[in-house]
Amino acid sequence: MNTFNKRSLELINNIYNNMSRHYPQYNCYINKEDVSGSISIEILNGNNYVNKYYFYPNVISGNIESIAIYGVSIQGHYETISKSKNIFGFKVSRISIITQNTMSPFVDIYIESMNINQ
């Protein structure tokens, strides 16, 4: 199973804490996905999903390699991130919307290599 390095885990926890603080009207949860090694941040309005962000590690370095966004406003997320070429302070190297061979469309984002040691 792929795992994140210490610094990547800290960055994901900081993103989660910032989301929780900036969106108090929503319920935010963080989950470790055992099968893929990913970590997800879920944002709910009551019992309804708003968005779910999956963070995936690089198999060699443990750095954050990609992020997938599911939920509402997929096109809006895609447009905003495509214009800024940035997500959560990470530079985006590639972005697309995946609609085929999936139960739910999502924004697929690859970030530039991170220079993180640990």
N, C-alpha and C positions, 0 to 999 in steps of 0.2 A: 504494500500500500504506500502511496505517495504521502509525504508529510511536509509540513511547513517548517522553516527554520524559526528561531526565536524572534528575530526582528519582524518577519512577516506576520507572525501571530500577534505581536504587539500592534502592528499597523492595523490589522483587521479588528482587533479589540478597540482601538482608538476610533475607527470608522463606526463601529457599533455604538460606542458611547456617545459620539457626536450625533448620530441619528436619533438615539433615544432622547438626548437633551434638546435637539432642535425640533423634534416632532412629538411633543408630549401628548398630542391628541391621538396618536397611534400607539399600538402595542408593538414593541420590537423584541425579537428573540434572536439568539445566536445559537447555531447548532453545528456540531461536527458530524459530517457524513462519513460513516465508516467504510463504505464500499469504494467510493471515489477518492477519499482523502480530502475532499473539499470541505469548506466551511461556508455555511449559509447564514445570511442575515434576513430574517423575515419581518415584514412590516404589515401589520393588520389593522383594519378599522373594525373594531368589534371582532366578529368571527370571520370577516371577509378579507381575503388577501388583497393587499394593495400592490406590493412588489416583493420579490424574493431575489436576493443577490447571492450568487454562488461564486466563491473565490477558489481557484484551482492552483495547486502548487506546481512548480517546475520539478520534474522527477530527479534532476541532478542537484540543483542548488537549494531547493526548498523555498525559493522566492515565489512571490505571487506572479503567475504567468498569464492567467486569463480570468475574466469575470463574465458571468452570464447573468442577464437581468430578465426575469419573468414578471408577468403581471400586467397592470394597466399602463397605458401611455407608452407602449413599446416604441411606436413611431416617434413620439416626442423625445424619449431618451436617446434614440438613435440620432435624431437631428441635432440635439444639443451637444452630444458627445462628439459627433462628426465635425461640428463647427469648431469646438474648442480643442479637439484632439487631446482631451484630458478627462480623467475620471478619478475622483478622490485624490487629486494631486499627482497621479501617475500619467505619464505620457502614453498615448494610445498609438500602437503601431498598425493595427488593423481592426476594423469594425464591420459587422454585417448583421442583418436580421435573418435568422434561420426560421424557415416556415415548413420545409419539407422534412418528412421522416421524423416528426416530433408531434407529441400530443398538444403542445402549446408553443406558439411562436416565442422566440426570445432574441434579445440582443446579445451577440457574441463578440466579446472585446478581448483583444490581445494587447498586453502592455509591453512597452519597451523593456529590455533587460534592466533589472534593478541591480545596483551595486550595493548589495547588502551582505555583510559577513556576519556569521553566527548561525 
